[in-house]
Amino acid sequence: MTKVLSTSYYLGMVVLLTGIILHLAELEYAFWIYLIGLIPVFGVRAFNLIVGKPENFRKNVILVLSAFALTMAGGAMFYERTYWVIFIAISAVLDMYISFRKFS
């Protein structure tokens, strides 16, 4: 099960990044590719929040907040707002913060 979750998470991140790059190229279907990548990323992070170890709860909450920022970026992309980049930056900062923390 863990291998399937890890694989879907990393594939979702790659598709998410592809959607961001295509959105920068101003392609119409970029939002839908972004959304397809967002689903496993948000799902795995929420799953880890629910079934994760209690000592990792705070870290998993931060990761879910980061996924929520990615969701808000998708909403801004859908409504063609330019501030979607701010939500991507918030998510990147939160992910970078968590990457330096040790999960037990």
N, C-alpha and C positions, 0 to 999 in steps of 0.2 A: 504494500500500500504506500509506503514511504517513497519508493522509487517512482511510482506513478504520480504522486503529488509533486515530487521534485521535477520530474520531466515536464509535467503540464505547467508548472510554475515558470520554468525557464523558457519553454516554448511561448508561453503567454507574454513574457517580458520581451522576447524577440519580436513577436507580432506587434506588441505595444510600441516598441521603438520604430518598427516599420511604419506603423500608422502615423507616428509623429513626423517622421521624415517625409512621408507622402503628403501630410498636411502642410508641411513647409513648402512643398512643391505645388500646393494649391490644387490637388486633385480632389474631385467630388467624393469619391468613395473612401477617402482616407479616414473619415470618422468611423465608418463601419469596420474597417480593419482595426482601428484603435479599440473599438468596443469589443471586438472578438478577442483581442489580446488582454483586455482589462478583466474579462469575466474570470479566467482561471487565476489571475493574480489576486484579485479581490477575494475569490473563493478560498484559495489556499491560506491567505492571511487570516480570514475570518475563521476557517477551520482550525488553524493553529491557536487562535485566541480561545476557542471553545474547548479544545481537547489538550492544550498545552499544559506544561508543568506550572504549578502555582507560582514558583519563583521566577518564571519567565513572563508572567502576566503583564507587567508594566511594559516590557519590550514588545510584546505582541500587540498591546494597545497602540503603541506608537506606530507599529507597522500597519495596523488597520487605519489609523488616522492618515498615514501616508497614502494608502490605497483610496481613502475617501478624497484626498486631494487630487489623485489621478481621476477619480470619477467627476469631480468638479471641473477639472480641465476638459474632460470629454463633453460636459455640458456646455462649457464656453466655446468649444470647437463647434458643437452642433448649432449654437446660436450665432456663430461667426463673430465672436468677440475676440479682441486681441489680447485680453488678459489671461488667456489660457496658459501662457508661458509662466505666469506667476505661480499657478498651481503646480505646474511641473517642477518649478524650482523648489517650492515648499516640499514636495514629495522627495526630491533628490537630496535636500538637506536632511530630512528625517531619516531617509535610508542610509545616508552616509554616517549619521550619528549612531544609528543602530549597528552599522557594520564594524564599529570599533568596540562594541560591547560584547561580552562573552556570554553565550547562552549555556546554561548548565543542564 
